């Protein structure tokens, strides 16, 4: 089973990426990093929203990291999660 870290909680993430991930049987959990959230929110059994900087404090390791931020923020988001994910997709 795959644990996914999704950076970004905008239109692209919610309309395209999350629905696709929800349809994959191999996805165990999805953690979403959001700059506009101050405390962790559990959406359902396998989806939670985390404050953007929370990933630095966490000991969690993810199988896949997906950067779904505006292009100007791709590098910053990649640098934030590269050591927390086995693979990063931008």
C-alpha positions as CSV (number, residue, x, y, z in Angstrom):
1,X,0.0,0.0,0.0
2,X,1.2,3.5,-0.9
3,X,1.3,6.5,1.4
4,X,1.1,9.8,-0.6
5,X,2.1,13.3,0.4
6,X,0.4,16.0,-1.7
7,X,1.8,19.5,-1.6
8,X,-1.0,22.0,-2.5
9,X,-4.7,22.0,-1.9
10,X,-5.9,24.1,-4.8
11,X,-8.2,23.6,-7.8
12,X,-5.8,21.3,-9.6
13,X,-5.2,19.1,-6.6
14,X,-8.9,18.9,-5.7
15,X,-10.3,18.5,-9.3
16,X,-7.7,16.2,-10.8
17,X,-5.2,14.7,-8.5
18,X,-7.3,13.7,-5.4
19,X,-10.1,12.1,-7.4
20,X,-7.5,10.0,-9.3
21,X,-5.7,9.0,-6.1
22,X,-9.0,8.0,-4.5
23,X,-9.7,5.6,-7.4
24,X,-6.4,3.8,-6.9
25,X,-6.7,0.7,-4.7
26,X,-3.0,0.8,-3.8
27,X,-3.3,4.2,-2.1
28,X,-3.4,3.6,1.7
29,X,-3.3,7.2,2.9
30,X,-3.1,10.8,1.5
31,X,-1.6,13.7,3.5
32,X,-2.2,17.1,2.0
33,X,0.1,20.1,2.9
34,X,-1.9,23.4,2.8
35,X,-0.5,26.8,3.6
36,X,-3.9,28.0,4.8
37,X,-4.4,25.4,7.5
38,X,-3.0,26.0,11.0
39,X,-4.0,22.7,12.6
40,X,-4.3,19.1,11.3
41,X,-7.7,18.2,9.9
42,X,-8.7,14.6,9.4
43,X,-11.0,14.5,6.4
44,X,-11.8,10.7,6.5
45,X,-10.0,7.5,7.5
46,X,-7.3,7.9,4.9
47,X,-7.1,11.6,4.1
48,X,-5.8,14.4,6.3
49,X,-4.8,18.0,5.7
50,X,-1.6,19.3,7.4
51,X,-0.2,22.7,7.9
52,X,2.5,23.4,5.2
53,X,5.5,23.5,7.6
54,X,4.3,20.5,9.7
55,X,6.1,18.1,7.4
56,X,9.4,19.3,8.9
57,X,8.4,18.3,12.4
58,X,7.0,14.9,11.4
59,X,8.9,11.6,11.4
60,X,6.6,10.3,8.7
61,X,8.0,9.0,5.5
62,X,6.0,8.7,2.3
63,X,6.2,6.4,-0.8
64,X,5.2,9.2,-3.1
65,X,5.3,13.0,-2.9
66,X,3.3,15.1,-5.5
67,X,3.9,18.8,-5.9
68,X,0.7,20.5,-7.0
69,X,1.6,24.1,-6.4
70,X,2.0,27.0,-8.9
71,X,5.1,26.7,-11.0
72,X,7.0,29.5,-9.2
73,X,6.7,27.4,-6.0
74,X,7.8,24.0,-7.4
75,X,11.4,24.2,-6.2
76,X,10.5,25.3,-2.7
77,X,7.9,22.6,-2.4
78,X,10.3,20.0,-3.7
79,X,13.0,21.0,-1.3
80,X,10.5,20.8,1.6
81,X,9.5,17.2,0.9
82,X,12.5,15.6,-0.9
83,X,13.8,14.0,2.3
84,X,10.4,12.8,3.4
85,X,9.5,10.9,0.2
86,X,10.9,7.9,-1.7
87,X,9.8,9.5,-5.0
88,X,8.7,13.0,-5.9
89,X,6.5,13.9,-8.8
90,X,6.3,17.5,-10.0
